[in-house]
Amino acid sequence: MNEKELPESLRGDNISEETKSLISSLSCNKDFLGKIYKTTTTKDVGNTWLKALTIALFERLNNTSSSSDALHPLQSDNPHGLAPFLETILYLNSSTPDVTKFPSPRLFSTHMPLHTLQEPFNDSSPCKILGRSQTCSLYDQGCVDKILGCPFTEKEEDQGCVDKILELCSLRNLSGLEINKTGKASNNMHHSVFFRKGEVGDFKNHLTPEMENKIDMIVEEKYKGSGLKF
């Protein structure tokens, strides 16, 4: 696809100079990220769940008992803390952060446009990009283990490893963990906000009728002529 055909938020001409500098400074060798690089967004229940799944998949390789909820990293930190963001955490105070403190395989997140990462992390790179794309999320999330290069063995499937990880990473279980009920992220955001329950019509508890009408008008104006109905 021609860059001009991309949504405005994904085009290179819409990237700030700070972001361009960050992208150009990213190392491409295996010593930097080890095995894994993950691109996603934040403040989203779906992405919190996807991060938890990715963390659990890798942790099972390091600790055969970690597929249960006992002594698991997800019990001591929020998924966003275990997969820190490049922009707001890793590169916030240094252009050459020390990543050796993160165990391999290293898992990071970013909100940078995907096409900006294709050159640093090409096919020859040991790093992998796991995108949170709404158009292919149902497919990708169904085979995350294969995409990351750590598929379940037949023995693991027979032993119920898949079901244990699904239970560990279920929103019911994650939202009930003490760390996610009372903990805070490095930016002082409560972990509990990542597990907000979405209900149809709940916006009426947070928005005034005037705010509701204004949002409706903006959406109608922005999507006018697209064929979409709201």
C-alpha positions, 0 to 999 in steps of 0.5 A, spaced: 500 500 500 502 506 498 503 511 504 499 516 502 493 511 502 494 509 509 490 512 515 493 519 517 495 516 524 500 511 520 503 515 515 510 517 516 509 525 515 505 525 521 510 522 526 514 527 530 521 529 530 522 525 537 519 519 535 523 519 528 529 520 533 527 514 537 526 509 531 533 511 528 536 509 535 533 502 536 538 497 536 537 491 531 541 486 534 539 480 538 543 483 544 538 489 544 531 485 545 533 478 545 527 474 542 521 478 542 518 485 540 511 487 541 507 492 538 500 494 541 496 499 545 495 501 552 489 502 556 485 497 553 482 490 556 484 487 550 491 489 550 492 487 557 489 480 556 494 479 550 500 481 554 498 477 559 497 471 554 504 472 551 507 473 558 504 466 560 507 463 554 514 465 555 514 464 562 512 456 561 518 455 558 522 458 564 518 455 569 514 448 568 510 450 574 508 457 572 502 455 567 499 455 574 497 461 578 502 459 583 509 464 584 507 467 577 509 474 575 502 475 573 501 475 580 506 480 582 505 485 577 500 488 572 501 485 564 503 492 562 509 492 568 511 486 565 511 488 558 514 496 559 513 501 553 519 503 549 516 510 549 514 512 556 518 507 560 524 504 557 527 510 553 524 516 557 530 518 561 535 515 556 537 514 549 541 507 550 537 504 556 540 498 559 535 492 557 540 486 560 536 487 567 530 484 563 530 476 562 530 473 555 526 473 552 525 480 552 518 483 551 516 490 550 511 494 547 510 500 543 505 505 540 509 507 534 506 505 527 507 498 524 511 501 518 516 505 522 518 498 525 519 494 519 526 496 517 529 495 524 526 489 525 526 485 518 526 478 517 533 477 519 532 480 525 531 475 531 525 480 534 518 478 533 512 483 532 506 481 535 501 486 532 494 488 536 490 489 529 483 489 530 482 486 523 486 480 524 486 480 532 481 474 532 486 470 527 493 472 531 490 471 538 488 464 536 495 462 534 500 467 538 504 461 541 506 459 533 507 466 531 512 467 537 515 461 536 513 457 542 508 452 540 504 448 545 507 440 544 502 435 544 504 433 551 503 440 554 496 439 551 495 433 554 497 435 560 492 441 560 497 446 559 493 450 555 487 450 559 491 452 565 494 458 561 487 460 559 484 460 566 490 464 569 489 469 563 482 470 564 479 477 565 475 474 571 482 471 574 486 477 572 481 482 575 481 479 582 488 479 583 490 483 589 496 487 584 490 489 579 485 491 585 490 495 589 496 496 585 499 502 581 503 503 574 509 507 574 505 513 572 501 512 578 495 509 574 491 504 578 491 497 575 484 496 576 482 501 570 485 496 565 479 491 567 473 496 567 467 492 565 464 495 559 456 495 558 452 498 553 449 504 555 454 505 561 456 512 558 450 515 561 453 514 568 459 518 565 457 523 560 452 529 560 447 529 555 450 535 552 457 531 551 453 525 548 450 529 543 457 533 541 460 526 540 454 523 536 455 530 532 463 529 531 462 522 529 456 523 524 461 529 521 467 525 521 464 518 518 459 522 513 459 519 506 462 513 508 456 508 508 457 507 516 451 507 520 451 509 528 
